[in-house]
Amino acid sequence: MVQETVTGTLIYSHVIPAILGFLGLMFIVSGIMDRNNEYTILGIVLFLAAGLLPFIILPLIIS
């Protein structure tokens, strides 16, 4: 029995969320320390995207 692997699932499930999460935390920290609301909001959006995008993208790729 041969299983077919889907190309790119590792990137979308592990690599991109880690990068987005790290960038999100950096923007949150720098936005809070500099009292820059735009960086803080951008960081929150990136951090939430890191958590939610795998659940949106992976079902589209796998199915």
CHARMM-style PDB file with segment names, atoms N, HN, CA, C and O in Angstrom:
ATOM      1  N   MET     1       0.849  -1.185   0.000  1.00  0.00      PROA
ATOM      2  CA  MET     1       0.000   0.000   0.000  1.00  0.00      PROA
ATOM      3  C   MET     1       0.889   1.242   0.000  1.00  0.00      PROA
ATOM      4  O   MET     1       1.724   1.405   0.890  1.00  0.00      PROA
ATOM      5  N   VAL     2       0.720   2.096  -0.969  1.00  0.00      PROA
ATOM      6  HN  VAL     2       0.042   1.963  -1.692  1.00  0.00      PROA
ATOM      7  CA  VAL     2       1.540   3.293  -1.120  1.00  0.00      PROA
ATOM      8  C   VAL     2       0.715   4.501  -0.718  1.00  0.00      PROA
ATOM      9  O   VAL     2      -0.401   4.697  -1.199  1.00  0.00      PROA
ATOM     10  N   GLN     3       1.281   5.315   0.177  1.00  0.00      PROA
ATOM     11  HN  GLN     3       2.187   5.157   0.569  1.00  0.00      PROA
ATOM     12  CA  GLN     3       0.592   6.532   0.577  1.00  0.00      PROA
ATOM     13  C   GLN     3       1.141   7.706  -0.215  1.00  0.00      PROA
ATOM     14  O   GLN     3       2.349   7.832  -0.418  1.00  0.00      PROA
ATOM     15  N   GLU     4       0.252   8.542  -0.647  1.00  0.00      PROA
ATOM     16  HN  GLU     4      -0.729   8.440  -0.483  1.00  0.00      PROA
ATOM     17  CA  GLU     4       0.648   9.718  -1.413  1.00  0.00      PROA
ATOM     18  C   GLU     4       0.848  10.895  -0.462  1.00  0.00      PROA
ATOM     19  O   GLU     4      -0.039  11.216   0.328  1.00  0.00      PROA
ATOM     20  N   THR     5       2.000  11.529  -0.539  1.00  0.00      PROA
ATOM     21  HN  THR     5       2.720  11.268  -1.181  1.00  0.00      PROA
ATOM     22  CA  THR     5       2.254  12.697   0.303  1.00  0.00      PROA
ATOM     23  C   THR     5       1.920  13.964  -0.471  1.00  0.00      PROA
ATOM     24  O   THR     5       2.151  14.060  -1.677  1.00  0.00      PROA
ATOM     25  N   VAL     6       1.390  14.898   0.230  1.00  0.00      PROA
ATOM     26  HN  VAL     6       1.203  14.819   1.209  1.00  0.00      PROA
ATOM     27  CA  VAL     6       1.017  16.169  -0.383  1.00  0.00      PROA
ATOM     28  C   VAL     6       2.179  17.137  -0.208  1.00  0.00      PROA
ATOM     29  O   VAL     6       2.639  17.373   0.909  1.00  0.00      PROA
ATOM     30  N   THR     7       2.638  17.681  -1.291  1.00  0.00      PROA
ATOM     31  HN  THR     7       2.265  17.489  -2.198  1.00  0.00      PROA
ATOM     32  CA  THR     7       3.771  18.595  -1.257  1.00  0.00      PROA
ATOM     33  C   THR     7       3.375  19.917  -0.614  1.00  0.00      PROA
ATOM     34  O   THR     7       2.337  20.492  -0.943  1.00  0.00      PROA
ATOM     35  N   GLY     8       4.205  20.388   0.299  1.00  0.00      PROA
ATOM     36  HN  GLY     8       5.048  19.921   0.566  1.00  0.00      PROA
ATOM     37  CA  GLY     8       3.996  21.698   0.895  1.00  0.00      PROA
ATOM     38  C   GLY     8       3.239  21.706   2.199  1.00  0.00      PROA
ATOM     39  O   GLY     8       3.107  22.765   2.811  1.00  0.00      PROA
ATOM     40  N   THR     9       2.733  20.568   2.658  1.00  0.00      PROA
ATOM     41  HN  THR     9       2.841  19.707   2.161  1.00  0.00      PROA
ATOM     42  CA  THR     9       1.969  20.597   3.904  1.00  0.00      PROA
ATOM     43  C   THR     9       2.852  20.924   5.098  1.00  0.00      PROA
ATOM     44  O   THR     9       2.398  21.581   6.035  1.00  0.00      PROA
ATOM     45  N   LEU    10       4.094  20.483   5.083  1.00  0.00      PROA
ATOM     46  HN  LEU    10       4.463  19.950   4.322  1.00  0.00      PROA
ATOM     47  CA  LEU    10       4.999  20.790   6.191  1.00  0.00      PROA
ATOM     48  C   LEU    10       5.267  22.291   6.271  1.00  0.00      PROA
ATOM     49  O   LEU    10       5.357  22.857   7.360  1.00  0.00      PROA
ATOM     50  N   ILE    11       5.393  22.919   5.121  1.00  0.00      PROA
ATOM     51  HN  ILE    11       5.319  22.459   4.236  1.00  0.00      PROA
ATOM     52  CA  ILE    11       5.636  24.365   5.101  1.00  0.00      PROA
ATOM     53  C   ILE    11       4.443  25.117   5.681  1.00  0.00      PROA
ATOM     54  O   ILE    11       4.610  26.036   6.482  1.00  0.00      PROA
ATOM     55  N   TYR    12       3.232  24.720   5.270  1.00  0.00      PROA
ATOM     56  HN  TYR    12       3.096  23.973   4.618  1.00  0.00      PROA
ATOM     57  CA  TYR    12       2.042  25.436   5.727  1.00  0.00      PROA
ATOM     58  C   TYR    12       1.663  25.090   7.160  1.00  0.00      PROA
ATOM     59  O   TYR    12       0.999  25.887   7.824  1.00  0.00      PROA
ATOM     60  N   SER    13       2.068  23.925   7.655  1.00  0.00      PROA
ATOM     61  HN  SER    13       2.607  23.278   7.116  1.00  0.00      PROA
ATOM     62  CA  SER    13       1.663  23.536   8.999  1.00  0.00      PROA
ATOM     63  C   SER    13       2.698  23.866  10.063  1.00  0.00      PROA
ATOM     64  O   SER    13       2.335  24.015  11.230  1.00  0.00      PROA
ATOM     65  N   HSD    14       3.988  23.988   9.703  1.00  0.00      PROA
ATOM     66  HN  HSD    14       4.282  23.867   8.755  1.00  0.00      PROA
ATOM     67  CA  HSD    14       5.013  24.205  10.712  1.00  0.00      PROA
ATOM     68  C   HSD    14       5.894  25.424  10.464  1.00  0.00      PROA
ATOM     69  O   HSD    14       6.211  26.143  11.411  1.00  0.00      PROA
ATOM     70  N   VAL    15       6.291  25.674   9.244  1.00  0.00      PROA
ATOM     71  HN  VAL    15       6.034  25.090   8.475  1.00  0.00      PROA
ATOM     72  CA  VAL    15       7.277  26.720   8.969  1.00  0.00      PROA
ATOM     73  C   VAL    15       6.634  28.104   8.972  1.00  0.00      PROA
ATOM     74  O   VAL    15       7.068  28.984   9.715  1.00  0.00      PROA
ATOM     75  N   ILE    16       5.618  28.303   8.159  1.00  0.00      PROA
ATOM     76  HN  ILE    16       5.265  27.588   7.555  1.00  0.00      PROA
ATOM     77  CA  ILE    16       4.987  29.622   8.054  1.00  0.00      PROA
ATOM     78  C   ILE    16       4.354  30.070   9.380  1.00  0.00      PROA
ATOM     79  O   ILE    16       4.520  31.230   9.758  1.00  0.00      PROA
ATOM     80  N   PRO    17       3.626  29.182  10.111  1.00  0.00      PROA
ATOM     81  CA  PRO    17       3.095  29.644  11.404  1.00  0.00      PROA
ATOM     82  C   PRO    17       4.178  30.037  12.407  1.00  0.00      PROA
ATOM     83  O   PRO    17       3.986  30.973  13.183  1.00  0.00      PROA
ATOM     84  N   ALA    18       5.303  29.341  12.401  1.00  0.00      PROA
ATOM     85  HN  ALA    18       5.459  28.581  11.770  1.00  0.00      PROA
ATOM     86  CA  ALA    18       6.386  29.696  13.328  1.00  0.00      PROA
ATOM     87  C   ALA    18       6.965  31.067  12.980  1.00  0.00      PROA
ATOM     88  O   ALA    18       7.238  31.873  13.870  1.00  0.00      PROA
ATOM     89  N   ILE    19       7.149  31.323  11.705  1.00  0.00      PROA
ATOM     90  HN  ILE    19       6.927  30.668  10.983  1.00  0.00      PROA
ATOM     91  CA  ILE    19       7.684  32.619  11.281  1.00  0.00      PROA
ATOM     92  C   ILE    19       6.694  33.741  11.590  1.00  0.00      PROA
ATOM     93  O   ILE    19       7.080  34.785  12.116  1.00  0.00      PROA
ATOM     94  N   LEU    20       5.419  33.524  11.264  1.00  0.00      PROA
ATOM     95  HN  LEU    20       5.106  32.675  10.838  1.00  0.00      PROA
ATOM     96  CA  LEU    20       4.407  34.551  11.540  1.00  0.00      PROA
ATOM     97  C   LEU    20       4.249  34.784  13.041  1.00  0.00      PROA
ATOM     98  O   LEU    20       4.083  35.923  13.477  1.00  0.00      PROA
ATOM     99  N   GLY    21       4.299  33.720  13.829  1.00  0.00      PROA
ATOM    100  HN  GLY    21       4.434  32.794  13.476  1.00  0.00      PROA
ATOM    101  CA  GLY    21       4.183  33.865  15.278  1.00  0.00      PROA
ATOM    102  C   GLY    21       5.348  34.639  15.865  1.00  0.00      PROA
ATOM    103  O   GLY    21       5.157  35.496  16.728  1.00  0.00      PROA
ATOM    104  N   PHE    22       6.557  34.342  15.399  1.00  0.00      PROA
ATOM    105  HN  PHE    22       6.713  33.646  14.698  1.00  0.00      PROA
ATOM    106  CA  PHE    22       7.730  35.058  15.888  1.00  0.00      PROA
ATOM    107  C   PHE    22       7.670  36.532  15.505  1.00  0.00      PROA
ATOM    108  O   PHE    22       7.913  37.403  16.340  1.00  0.00      PROA
ATOM    109  N   LEU    23       7.347  36.813  14.243  1.00  0.00      PROA
ATOM    110  HN  LEU    23       7.150  36.105  13.564  1.00  0.00      PROA
ATOM    111  CA  LEU    23       7.231  38.209  13.815  1.00  0.00      PROA
ATOM    112  C   LEU    23       6.117  38.927  14.572  1.00  0.00      PROA
ATOM    113  O   LEU    23       6.254  40.098  14.927  1.00  0.00      PROA
ATOM    114  N   GLY    24       5.014  38.218  14.816  1.00  0.00      PROA
ATOM    115  HN  GLY    24       4.902  37.267  14.528  1.00  0.00      PROA
ATOM    116  CA  GLY    24       3.919  38.808  15.573  1.00  0.00      PROA
ATOM    117  C   GLY    24       4.337  39.186  16.975  1.00  0.00      PROA
ATOM    118  O   GLY    24       4.003  40.270  17.454  1.00  0.00      PROA
ATOM    119  N   LEU    25       5.073  38.296  17.644  1.00  0.00      PROA
ATOM    120  HN  LEU    25       5.345  37.416  17.255  1.00  0.00      PROA
ATOM    121  CA  LEU    25       5.544  38.620  18.987  1.00  0.00      PROA
ATOM    122  C   LEU    25       6.522  39.788  18.978  1.00  0.00      PROA
ATOM    123  O   LEU    25       6.491  40.632  19.873  1.00  0.00      PROA
ATOM    124  N   MET    26       7.384  39.840  17.978  1.00  0.00      PROA
ATOM    125  HN  MET    26       7.409  39.154  17.251  1.00  0.00      PROA
ATOM    126  CA  MET    26       8.329  40.951  17.901  1.00  0.00      PROA
ATOM    127  C   MET    26       7.616  42.291  17.692  1.00  0.00      PROA
ATOM    128  O   MET    26       7.985  43.303  18.288  1.00  0.00      PROA
ATOM    129  N   PHE    27       6.583  42.279  16.831  1.00  0.00      PROA
ATOM    130  HN  PHE    27       6.283  41.457  16.348  1.00  0.00      PROA
ATOM    131  CA  PHE    27       5.818  43.511  16.613  1.00  0.00      PROA
ATOM    132  C   PHE    27       5.032  43.903  17.858  1.00  0.00      PROA
ATOM    133  O   PHE    27       4.927  45.088  18.174  1.00  0.00      PROA
ATOM    134  N   ILE    28       4.478  42.920  18.568  1.00  0.00      PROA
ATOM    135  HN  ILE    28       4.563  41.957  18.311  1.00  0.00      PROA
ATOM    136  CA  ILE    28       3.737  43.229  19.793  1.00  0.00      PROA
ATOM    137  C   ILE    28       4.665  43.856  20.826  1.00  0.00      PROA
ATOM    138  O   ILE    28       4.338  44.883  21.422  1.00  0.00      PROA
ATOM    139  N   VAL    29       5.816  43.239  21.034  1.00  0.00      PROA
ATOM    140  HN  VAL    29       6.081  42.405  20.550  1.00  0.00      PROA
ATOM    141  CA  VAL    29       6.753  43.744  22.038  1.00  0.00      PROA
ATOM    142  C   VAL    29       7.259  45.136  21.665  1.00  0.00      PROA
ATOM    143  O   VAL    29       7.274  46.037  22.504  1.00  0.00      PROA
ATOM    144  N   SER    30       7.673  45.313  20.414  1.00  0.00      PROA
ATOM    145  HN  SER    30       7.661  44.581  19.733  1.00  0.00      PROA
ATOM    146  CA  SER    30       8.195  46.629  20.031  1.00  0.00      PROA
ATOM    147  C   SER    30       7.086  47.675  20.018  1.00  0.00      PROA
ATOM    148  O   SER    30       7.334  48.839  20.330  1.00  0.00      PROA
ATOM    149  N   GLY    31       5.881  47.282  19.666  1.00  0.00      PROA
ATOM    150  HN  GLY    31       5.679  46.336  19.412  1.00  0.00      PROA
ATOM    151  CA  GLY    31       4.772  48.238  19.682  1.00  0.00      PROA
ATOM    152  C   GLY    31       4.402  48.675  21.075  1.00  0.00      PROA
ATOM    153  O   GLY    31       4.081  49.843  21.295  1.00  0.00      PROA
ATOM    154  N   ILE    32       4.442  47.747  22.032  1.00  0.00      PROA
ATOM    155  HN  ILE    32       4.703  46.798  21.854  1.00  0.00      PROA
ATOM    156  CA  ILE    32       4.120  48.109  23.413  1.00  0.00      PROA
ATOM    157  C   ILE    32       5.235  48.962  24.010  1.00  0.00      PROA
ATOM    158  O   ILE    32       4.965  49.944  24.701  1.00  0.00      PROA
ATOM    159  N   MET    33       6.494  48.587  23.742  1.00  0.00      PROA
ATOM    160  HN  MET    33       6.713  47.789  23.181  1.00  0.00      PROA
ATOM    161  CA  MET    33       7.605  49.341  24.333  1.00  0.00      PROA
ATOM    162  C   MET    33       7.710  50.755  23.763  1.00  0.00      PROA
ATOM    163  O   MET    33       8.057  51.689  24.486  1.00  0.00      PROA
ATOM    164  N   ASP    34       7.413  50.920  22.470  1.00  0.00      PROA
ATOM    165  HN  ASP    34       7.131  50.162  21.882  1.00  0.00      PROA
ATOM    166  CA  ASP    34       7.492  52.236  21.842  1.00  0.00      PROA
ATOM    167  C   ASP    34       6.173  52.996  21.883  1.00  0.00      PROA
ATOM    168  O   ASP    34       6.086  54.118  21.384  1.00  0.00      PROA
ATOM    169  N   ARG    35       5.153  52.394  22.472  1.00  0.00      PROA
ATOM    170  HN  ARG    35       5.224  51.483  22.877  1.00  0.00      PROA
ATOM    171  CA  ARG    35       3.797  52.970  22.516  1.00  0.00      PROA
ATOM    172  C   ARG    35       3.294  53.296  21.106  1.00  0.00      PROA
ATOM    173  O   ARG    35       2.718  54.355  20.856  1.00  0.00      PROA
ATOM    174  N   ASN    36       3.535  52.343  20.191  1.00  0.00      PROA
ATOM    175  HN  ASN    36       4.003  51.483  20.393  1.00  0.00      PROA
ATOM    176  CA  ASN    36       3.119  52.485  18.804  1.00  0.00      PROA
ATOM    177  C   ASN    36       1.973  51.498  18.560  1.00  0.00      PROA
ATOM    178  O   ASN    36       2.200  50.296  18.423  1.00  0.00      PROA
ATOM    179  N   ASN    37       0.758  52.009  18.508  1.00  0.00      PROA
ATOM    180  HN  ASN    37       0.573  52.985  18.619  1.00  0.00      PROA
ATOM    181  CA  ASN    37      -0.411  51.146  18.390  1.00  0.00      PROA
ATOM    182  C   ASN    37      -0.464  50.390  17.068  1.00  0.00      PROA
ATOM    183  O   ASN    37      -1.004  49.285  17.013  1.00  0.00      PROA
ATOM    184  N   GLU    38       0.088  50.967  16.002  1.00  0.00      PROA
ATOM    185  HN  GLU    38       0.527  51.864  16.046  1.00  0.00      PROA
ATOM    186  CA  GLU    38       0.052  50.287  14.704  1.00  0.00      PROA
ATOM    187  C   GLU    38       0.874  48.999  14.747  1.00  0.00      PROA
ATOM    188  O   GLU    38       0.438  47.973  14.226  1.00  0.00      PROA
ATOM    189  N   TYR    39       2.059  49.043  15.363  1.00  0.00      PROA
ATOM    190  HN  TYR    39       2.413  49.877  15.787  1.00  0.00      PROA
ATOM    191  CA  TYR    39       2.889  47.836  15.479  1.00  0.00      PROA
ATOM    192  C   TYR    39       2.221  46.798  16.369  1.00  0.00      PROA
ATOM    193  O   TYR    39       2.282  45.600  16.092  1.00  0.00      PROA
ATOM    194  N   THR    40       1.586  47.261  17.437  1.00  0.00      PROA
ATOM    195  HN  THR    40       1.536  48.235  17.663  1.00  0.00      PROA
ATOM    196  CA  THR    40       0.921  46.330  18.342  1.00  0.00      PROA
ATOM    197  C   THR    40      -0.225  45.621  17.638  1.00  0.00      PROA
ATOM    198  O   THR    40      -0.373  44.406  17.769  1.00  0.00      PROA
ATOM    199  N   ILE    41      -1.028  46.356  16.902  1.00  0.00      PROA
ATOM    200  HN  ILE    41      -0.907  47.343  16.796  1.00  0.00      PROA
ATOM    201  CA  ILE    41      -2.156  45.754  16.185  1.00  0.00      PROA
ATOM    202  C   ILE    41      -1.659  44.830  15.092  1.00  0.00      PROA
ATOM    203  O   ILE    41      -2.217  43.750  14.901  1.00  0.00      PROA
ATOM    204  N   LEU    42      -0.619  45.229  14.368  1.00  0.00      PROA
ATOM    205  HN  LEU    42      -0.165  46.107  14.523  1.00  0.00      PROA
ATOM    206  CA  LEU    42      -0.033  44.366  13.343  1.00  0.00      PROA
ATOM    207  C   LEU    42       0.488  43.074  13.960  1.00  0.00      PROA
ATOM    208  O   LEU    42       0.314  42.000  13.384  1.00  0.00      PROA
ATOM    209  N   GLY    43       1.120  43.166  15.115  1.00  0.00      PROA
ATOM    210  HN  GLY    43       1.262  44.038  15.583  1.00  0.00      PROA
ATOM    211  CA  GLY    43       1.622  41.979  15.800  1.00  0.00      PROA
ATOM    212  C   GLY    43       0.512  41.045  16.223  1.00  0.00      PROA
ATOM    213  O   GLY    43       0.642  39.827  16.101  1.00  0.00      PROA
ATOM    214  N   ILE    44      -0.573  41.598  16.716  1.00  0.00      PROA
ATOM    215  HN  ILE    44      -0.679  42.587  16.815  1.00  0.00      PROA
ATOM    216  CA  ILE    44      -1.714  40.768  17.122  1.00  0.00      PROA
ATOM    217  C   ILE    44      -2.319  40.069  15.910  1.00  0.00      PROA
ATOM    218  O   ILE    44      -2.664  38.889  15.983  1.00  0.00      PROA
ATOM    219  N   VAL    45      -2.449  40.784  14.803  1.00  0.00      PROA
ATOM    220  HN  VAL    45      -2.169  41.743  14.744  1.00  0.00      PROA
ATOM    221  CA  VAL    45      -3.007  40.180  13.578  1.00  0.00      PROA
ATOM    222  C   VAL    45      -2.098  39.073  13.068  1.00  0.00      PROA
ATOM    223  O   VAL    45      -2.583  38.007  12.688  1.00  0.00      PROA
ATOM    224  N   LEU    46      -0.783  39.304  13.051  1.00  0.00      PROA
ATOM    225  HN  LEU    46      -0.389  40.170  13.360  1.00  0.00      PROA
ATOM    226  CA  LEU    46       0.147  38.267  12.592  1.00  0.00      PROA
ATOM    227  C   LEU    46       0.118  37.051  13.504  1.00  0.00      PROA
ATOM    228  O   LEU    46       0.160  35.918  13.024  1.00  0.00      PROA
ATOM    229  N   PHE    47       0.046  37.270  14.813  1.00  0.00      PROA
ATOM    230  HN  PHE    47       0.011  38.190  15.203  1.00  0.00      PROA
ATOM    231  CA  PHE    47       0.019  36.155  15.754  1.00  0.00      PROA
ATOM    232  C   PHE    47      -1.258  35.336  15.595  1.00  0.00      PROA
ATOM    233  O   PHE    47      -1.214  34.106  15.628  1.00  0.00      PROA
ATOM    234  N   LEU    48      -2.391  36.008  15.423  1.00  0.00      PROA
ATOM    235  HN  LEU    48      -2.426  37.007  15.396  1.00  0.00      PROA
ATOM    236  CA  LEU    48      -3.642  35.281  15.196  1.00  0.00      PROA
ATOM    237  C   LEU    48      -3.637  34.555  13.856  1.00  0.00      PROA
ATOM    238  O   LEU    48      -4.164  33.449  13.741  1.00  0.00      PROA
ATOM    239  N   ALA    49      -3.040  35.179  12.845  1.00  0.00      PROA
ATOM    240  HN  ALA    49      -2.611  36.078  12.938  1.00  0.00      PROA
ATOM    241  CA  ALA    49      -2.934  34.527  11.538  1.00  0.00      PROA
ATOM    242  C   ALA    49      -2.073  33.275  11.626  1.00  0.00      PROA
ATOM    243  O   ALA    49      -2.355  32.277  10.962  1.00  0.00      PROA
ATOM    244  N   ALA    50      -1.021  33.322  12.445  1.00  0.00      PROA
ATOM    245  HN  ALA    50      -0.791  34.132  12.984  1.00  0.00      PROA
ATOM    246  CA  ALA    50      -0.153  32.147  12.608  1.00  0.00      PROA
ATOM    247  C   ALA    50      -0.926  30.985  13.212  1.00  0.00      PROA
ATOM    248  O   ALA    50      -0.656  29.827  12.892  1.00  0.00      PROA
ATOM    249  N   GLY    51      -1.868  31.278  14.066  1.00  0.00      PROA
ATOM    250  HN  GLY    51      -2.087  32.218  14.326  1.00  0.00      PROA
ATOM    251  CA  GLY    51      -2.655  30.210  14.684  1.00  0.00      PROA
ATOM    252  C   GLY    51      -3.799  29.715  13.831  1.00  0.00      PROA
ATOM    253  O   GLY    51      -4.170  28.545  13.922  1.00  0.00      PROA
ATOM    254  N   LEU    52      -4.368  30.574  13.004  1.00  0.00      PROA
ATOM    255  HN  LEU    52      -4.067  31.525  12.930  1.00  0.00      PROA
ATOM    256  CA  LEU    52      -5.572  30.203  12.261  1.00  0.00      PROA
ATOM    257  C   LEU    52      -5.326  29.759  10.817  1.00  0.00      PROA
ATOM    258  O   LEU    52      -6.077  28.934  10.295  1.00  0.00      PROA
ATOM    259  N   LEU    53      -4.304  30.282  10.172  1.00  0.00      PROA
ATOM    260  HN  LEU    53      -3.694  30.952  10.596  1.00  0.00      PROA
ATOM    261  CA  LEU    53      -4.077  29.962   8.757  1.00  0.00      PROA
ATOM    262  C   LEU    53      -3.860  28.476   8.465  1.00  0.00      PROA
ATOM    263  O   LEU    53      -4.343  28.001   7.437  1.00  0.00      PROA
ATOM    264  N   PRO    54      -3.161  27.718   9.312  1.00  0.00      PROA
ATOM    265  CA  PRO    54      -3.041  26.289   9.000  1.00  0.00      PROA
ATOM    266  C   PRO    54      -4.386  25.580   8.925  1.00  0.00      PROA
ATOM    267  O   PRO    54      -4.552  24.660   8.124  1.00  0.00      PROA
ATOM    268  N   PHE    55      -5.347  25.992   9.747  1.00  0.00      PROA
ATOM    269  HN  PHE    55      -5.212  26.739  10.398  1.00  0.00      PROA
ATOM    270  CA  PHE    55      -6.660  25.363   9.726  1.00  0.00      PROA
ATOM    271  C   PHE    55      -7.482  25.779   8.510  1.00  0.00      PROA
ATOM    272  O   PHE    55      -8.450  25.105   8.158  1.00  0.00      PROA
ATOM    273  N   ILE    56      -7.108  26.871   7.874  1.00  0.00      PROA
ATOM    274  HN  ILE    56      -6.322  27.418   8.160  1.00  0.00      PROA
ATOM    275  CA  ILE    56      -7.803  27.319   6.674  1.00  0.00      PROA
ATOM    276  C   ILE    56      -7.133  26.777   5.426  1.00  0.00      PROA
ATOM    277  O   ILE    56      -7.820  26.334   4.505  1.00  0.00      PROA
ATOM    278  N   ILE    57      -5.807  26.800   5.375  1.00  0.00      PROA
ATOM    279  HN  ILE    57      -5.249  27.160   6.123  1.00  0.00      PROA
ATOM    280  CA  ILE    57      -5.075  26.424   4.170  1.00  0.00      PROA
ATOM    281  C   ILE    57      -4.960  24.906   4.014  1.00  0.00      PROA
ATOM    282  O   ILE    57      -5.166  24.384   2.919  1.00  0.00      PROA
ATOM    283  N   LEU    58      -4.634  24.190   5.099  1.00  0.00      PROA
ATOM    284  HN  LEU    58      -4.467  24.614   5.989  1.00  0.00      PROA
ATOM    285  CA  LEU    58      -4.366  22.754   4.972  1.00  0.00      PROA
ATOM    286  C   LEU    58      -5.566  21.942   4.486  1.00  0.00      PROA
ATOM    287  O   LEU    58      -5.368  21.049   3.662  1.00  0.00      PROA
ATOM    288  N   PRO    59      -6.789  22.188   4.937  1.00  0.00      PROA
ATOM    289  CA  PRO    59      -7.899  21.413   4.381  1.00  0.00      PROA
ATOM    290  C   PRO    59      -8.088  21.637   2.869  1.00  0.00      PROA
ATOM    291  O   PRO    59      -8.525  20.739   2.150  1.00  0.00      PROA
ATOM    292  N   LEU    60      -7.754  22.842   2.406  1.00  0.00      PROA
ATOM    293  HN  LEU    60      -7.400  23.572   2.991  1.00  0.00      PROA
ATOM    294  CA  LEU    60      -7.860  23.101   0.972  1.00  0.00      PROA
ATOM    295  C   LEU    60      -6.806  22.336   0.192  1.00  0.00      PROA
ATOM    296  O   LEU    60      -7.065  21.888  -0.925  1.00  0.00      PROA
ATOM    297  N   ILE    61      -5.611  22.179   0.769  1.00  0.00      PROA
ATOM    298  HN  ILE    61      -5.400  22.543   1.676  1.00  0.00      PROA
ATOM    299  CA  ILE    61      -4.533  21.465   0.085  1.00  0.00      PROA
ATOM    300  C   ILE    61      -4.752  19.964   0.124  1.00  0.00      PROA
ATOM    301  O   ILE    61      -4.551  19.272  -0.874  1.00  0.00      PROA
ATOM    302  N   ILE    62      -5.165  19.464   1.279  1.00  0.00      PROA
ATOM    303  HN  ILE    62      -5.329  20.026   2.090  1.00  0.00      PROA
ATOM    304  CA  ILE    62      -5.281  18.018   1.458  1.00  0.00      PROA
ATOM    305  C   ILE    62      -6.450  17.443   0.689  1.00  0.00      PROA
ATOM    306  O   ILE    62      -6.343  16.341   0.150  1.00  0.00      PROA
ATOM    307  N   SER    63      -7.551  18.145   0.621  1.00  0.00      PROA
ATOM    308  HN  SER    63      -7.638  19.041   1.058  1.00  0.00      PROA
ATOM    309  CA  SER    63      -8.734  17.587  -0.065  1.00  0.00      PROA
ATOM    310  C   SER    63      -8.680  17.718  -1.561  1.00  0.00      PROA
ATOM    311  OT1 SER    63      -9.606  17.292  -2.252  1.00  0.00      PROA
TER     312      SER     63
END
